[in-house]
């Protein structure tokens, strides 16, 4: 690490000299423009200013069977302009494939289209949206999904179960968008400053979003296992599932808030709720003796998903300890 003393001119201007080796390496000359990024923690990042540094990243893709996967990948890698080009006329299946993945990625829109080309652009500036707001939105959606999934299972309401599965797509959209925001911040310190997040915060948001996405997936899994009839669903099983589900849901809220508010007390409460949830779920398992093979498979899968949600909540709460 190089140390330099701050100096002051007679007119009150403060300055420090630049390392000669760095100046020579980057061919800095008299009149060269440098950029400065000031962070909240007092760090000042110095770099070369280039006009092309602010040029949005762009890429041209060929219409292949992997097109949806490639568009998703470029989106997560923060490309702002994605063009699909072909010497031949773009087939309607290719166009529909592109539009299908665009519905899953926040901010991407088709801005130009002709027989041989589709021009896609991200119309949302990631640094204008705070990650915490997206996390809270994700939490709100997935919290309700878990409640409705278990309610649908207990009442054999397949229509309600279908709405849970539909909402999982919105969770994925917001999850991908948050990943894009975090990647942008990790590669651009000025972007991190604009969203008021340190690099450590960005890593925590990335992990937290992943845990939330898993929580939503488990809710969708429970919804998919909704029985067609409650004929063989005992009241004891239903009651214990409800009790375990409520504790998992409350545990989830405490875990998320523990991370966002940096509260070890809330993390501890989440742990206590987890123990209560597991007790109820173990009681639910005991009531499955003698159940039909279909109900046994669906109920076992549901209980397993709720137990996995407890594990996810523990992982979330553990993030509060590291912040």
C-alpha positions in Angstrom: 0.0 0.0 0.0 1.3 3.4 -1.0 0.9 6.4 1.4 1.1 10.0 0.3 0.7 13.2 2.3 -2.0 15.7 1.5 -0.5 19.1 0.4 -2.0 22.5 0.1 -1.4 25.4 -2.2 -1.3 29.0 -1.2 -4.8 29.6 -2.5 -6.2 26.8 -0.3 -6.4 23.9 -2.8 -5.6 20.4 -1.5 -3.8 17.9 -3.6 -1.8 14.6 -3.6 0.7 13.4 -6.2 0.1 10.4 -8.4 2.5 7.4 -8.4 4.9 7.7 -11.4 4.7 4.0 -12.2 0.9 4.2 -12.5 1.1 7.3 -14.6 3.6 5.7 -17.0 1.7 2.4 -17.1 -1.6 4.1 -18.2 0.1 6.8 -20.3 -1.3 9.7 -18.2 -0.3 13.1 -19.6 -0.8 16.7 -18.8 -4.5 17.4 -19.3 -5.7 13.8 -19.0 -9.1 13.3 -17.4 -9.4 11.2 -14.3 -12.6 10.1 -12.6 -13.4 10.0 -8.9 -16.0 7.9 -7.1 -16.7 8.8 -3.4 -18.0 6.1 -1.2 -20.0 6.5 2.0 -17.2 5.0 4.1 -14.8 7.7 3.0 -13.0 5.8 0.3 -12.2 7.7 -2.9 -11.7 5.6 -6.0 -9.5 7.1 -8.8 -9.6 5.8 -12.3 -9.1 6.7 -16.0 -12.0 8.5 -17.6 -12.9 7.1 -21.0 -15.8 8.0 -23.2 -16.4 4.4 -24.1 -16.5 3.3 -20.5 -20.1 4.6 -20.3 -21.2 2.9 -23.5 -23.9 0.3 -22.8 -22.8 -3.3 -23.3 -24.3 -4.8 -26.4 -24.2 -8.3 -28.0 -25.5 -10.0 -31.2 -27.0 -13.4 -30.9 -27.8 -16.0 -33.6 -31.3 -17.7 -33.6 -30.5 -21.1 -32.0 -32.4 -23.6 -29.9 -30.5 -22.1 -26.9 -31.8 -18.6 -27.5 -33.8 -18.2 -24.4 -30.9 -19.4 -22.2 -28.5 -17.0 -24.0 -30.8 -14.0 -23.6 -31.2 -14.7 -19.9 -27.4 -15.1 -19.5 -26.7 -11.8 -21.2 -29.4 -10.1 -19.1 -27.7 -11.3 -15.9 -24.4 -10.2 -17.2 -25.8 -6.7 -17.5 -26.0 -6.3 -21.3 -28.2 -3.4 -22.2 -28.6 -4.1 -25.9 -29.3 -7.6 -27.2 -29.8 -8.1 -30.9 -30.9 -11.3 -32.6 -29.9 -11.4 -36.3 -30.1 -13.9 -39.1 -29.3 -13.9 -42.8 -32.5 -15.7 -43.3 -36.0 -14.6 -42.3 -36.5 -15.1 -38.5 -38.9 -17.9 -37.9 -42.1 -17.2 -35.9 -40.9 -19.8 -33.3 -37.7 -17.8 -32.8 -39.7 -14.6 -32.3 -42.1 -16.2 -29.9 -39.2 -17.8 -28.0 -37.6 -14.4 -27.5 -40.9 -12.8 -26.4 -41.5 -15.6 -23.9 -38.2 -15.0 -22.1 -38.7 -11.3 -22.2 -41.8 -11.7 -20.1 -39.6 -13.2 -17.4 -37.0 -10.4 -17.4 -37.8 -7.0 -15.9 -36.9 -4.1 -18.2 -36.2 -5.9 -21.4 -38.3 -4.7 -24.4 -38.2 -5.1 -28.2 -37.4 -1.7 -29.6 -36.9 -2.6 -33.3 -38.1 -5.6 -35.4 -37.9 -6.5 -39.0 -37.7 -9.7 -41.1 -34.1 -10.5 -40.2 -33.6 -8.8 -36.8 -34.9 -8.3 -33.3 -33.4 -5.4 -31.3 -33.9 -5.8 -27.5 -33.0 -3.1 -25.0 -33.1 -2.8 -21.2 -35.2 0.3 -20.5 -34.7 0.3 -16.7 -31.7 1.8 -15.0 -30.8 -0.7 -12.3 -29.1 1.8 -10.0 -32.3 3.7 -9.6 -33.9 0.9 -7.6 -32.8 0.0 -4.1 -32.2 -3.7 -3.6 -33.9 -3.6 -0.2 -37.2 -2.6 -1.8 -37.0 -5.5 -4.2 -36.2 -7.9 -1.3 -39.2 -6.7 0.6 -41.4 -7.1 -2.4 -40.0 -10.7 -2.9 -40.7 -11.4 0.7 -44.3 -10.2 0.5 -45.1 -12.3 -2.5 -43.4 -15.5 -1.2 -44.8 -15.1 2.3 -48.4 -15.1 0.9 -47.5 -17.9 -1.5 -46.5 -20.2 1.4 -49.7 -19.4 3.3 -51.9 -20.0 0.3 -50.1 -23.2 -0.8 -50.8 -24.9 2.6 -54.3 -23.6 2.7 -54.9 -25.0 -0.8 -53.4 -28.4 0.3 -55.6 -28.6 3.4 -58.8 -27.6 1.6 -57.9 -29.4 -1.7 -58.4 -26.1 -3.5 -56.6 -26.6 -6.9 -57.7 -23.2 -8.2 -55.9 -21.5 -5.2 -52.9 -23.8 -5.8 -52.8 -22.7 -9.4 -52.4 -19.0 -8.4 -49.5 -19.9 -6.1 -47.7 -21.5 -9.1 -48.4 -18.5 -11.3 -46.9 -16.1 -8.6 -43.7 -18.2 -8.7 -43.0 -16.7 -12.1 -43.2 -13.1 -10.7 -40.7 -14.2 -8.0 -38.3 -15.4 -10.7 -38.6 -12.1 -12.6 -37.8 -10.0 -9.5 -35.0 -12.4 -8.5 -33.3 -12.1 -11.9 -33.7 -8.4 -11.8 -32.1 -8.2 -8.4 -29.2 -10.3 -9.6 -28.6 -7.9 -12.5 -28.7 -4.9 -10.1 -26.1 -6.6 -7.8 -23.8 -7.5 -10.7 -24.0 -3.9 -11.9 -23.0 -2.6 -8.5 -20.2 -5.1 -8.0 -18.6 -4.0 -11.3 -19.3 -0.3 -11.0 -18.6 1.4 -7.7 -20.6 4.5 -8.7 -23.6 2.3 -9.2 -23.2 0.8 -5.8 -23.0 4.2 -4.3 -26.2 5.3 -6.1 -28.2 2.4 -4.6 -26.6 3.1 -1.2 -25.1 -0.3 -0.8 -21.6 -1.4 0.0 -20.0 -4.4 -1.8 -20.6 -6.5 1.3 -24.3 -5.5 1.2 -24.5 -6.5 -2.4 -23.2 -10.0 -1.6 -25.7 -10.3 1.2 -28.6 -9.2 -1.1 -27.5 -11.8 -3.6 -27.6 -14.6 -1.1 -30.8 -13.4 0.5 -32.5 -13.2 -2.9 -31.4 -16.8 -3.6 -32.8 -18.0 -0.3 -36.1 -16.2 -1.0 -36.3 -17.7 -4.5 -35.9 -21.2 -2.9 -38.6 -20.4 -0.4 -41.0 -19.6 -3.3 -40.0 -22.8 -5.1 -41.0 -24.9 -2.1 -44.4 -23.1 -1.9 -45.0 -23.9 -5.6 -44.0 -27.5 -4.9 -46.6 -27.7 -2.1 -49.2 -26.2 -4.4 -48.5 -28.8 -7.1 -49.1 -31.6 -4.5 -52.6 -30.4 -3.7 -54.9 -33.4 -3.4 -58.1 -33.6 -5.6 -60.2 -34.5 -2.6 -60.1 -34.1 1.2 -61.9 -37.4 1.7 -58.8 -39.0 3.3 -57.3 -35.9 4.8 -57.7 -36.3 8.6 -58.5 -33.3 10.9 -55.4 -34.1 13.0 -53.1 -34.0 9.9 -54.8 -30.8 8.7 -54.5 -29.1 12.1 -50.8 -30.0 12.5 -50.0 -28.9 9.0 -51.7 -25.5 9.7 -49.8 -25.1 13.0 -46.4 -26.0 11.4 -47.1 -23.7 8.4 -48.0 -20.7 10.6 -44.8 -21.1 12.6 -42.7 -21.4 9.3 -44.4 -18.3 8.0 -43.7 -16.3 11.2 -40.2 -17.6 11.3 -39.7 -16.4 7.7 -40.8 -12.9 8.5 -38.5 -12.7 11.6 -35.5 -14.1 9.6 -35.9 -11.5 6.8 -36.3 -8.6 9.2 -33.3 -9.9 11.2 -31.1 -9.4 8.1 -32.6 -6.1 6.9 -32.6 -4.5 10.4 -29.4 -6.3 11.5 -31.2 -7.6 14.6 -29.8 -10.6 16.4 -32.8 -10.6 18.7 -35.1 -11.3 15.7 -32.8 -14.0 14.5 -33.1 -15.7 17.9 -36.9 -15.5 17.7 -36.8 -17.1 14.3 -34.8 -20.0 15.7 -37.4 -20.5 18.5 -40.2 -20.5 15.9 -38.3 -23.1 13.9 -38.3 -25.5 16.7 -42.0 -25.1 17.2 -42.6 -25.6 13.5 -40.6 -28.8 13.4 -42.5 -30.3 16.4 -45.8 -29.7 14.6 -44.5 -31.2 11.4 -43.3 -34.3 13.2 -46.7 -34.7 14.7 -48.2 -34.4 11.2 -45.9 -37.2 10.0 -47.2 -39.5 12.7 -50.7 -39.1 11.5 -49.8 -40.5 8.1 -49.8 -44.1 9.2 -52.4 -46.0 7.3 -53.0 -43.2 4.8 -53.6 -44.0 1.1 -50.5 -44.3 -1.1 -51.5 -41.1 -3.0 -52.1 -39.0 0.1 -49.0 -40.4 1.7 -46.8 -39.3 -1.2 -48.4 -35.8 -1.4 -48.4 -35.2 2.4 -44.9 -36.5 2.8 -43.6 -34.2 0.0 -45.5 -31.2 1.6 -44.1 -31.8 5.1 -40.6 -32.2 3.5 -41.0 -28.9 1.7 -42.1 -27.1 5.0 -39.0 -28.6 6.8 -36.8 -27.4 4.0 -38.4 -23.9 4.4 -37.3 -24.0 8.0 -33.7 -24.7 6.9 -33.9 -21.8 4.4 -35.1 -19.5 7.2 -32.2 -20.6 9.4 -29.8 -19.7 6.5 -31.5 -16.3 6.1 -31.2 -15.6 9.9 -27.6 -16.6 9.9 -26.9 -13.7 7.5 -27.9 -11.3 10.3 -24.9 -12.5 12.3 -22.4 -11.6 9.6 -23.7 -8.1 9.0 
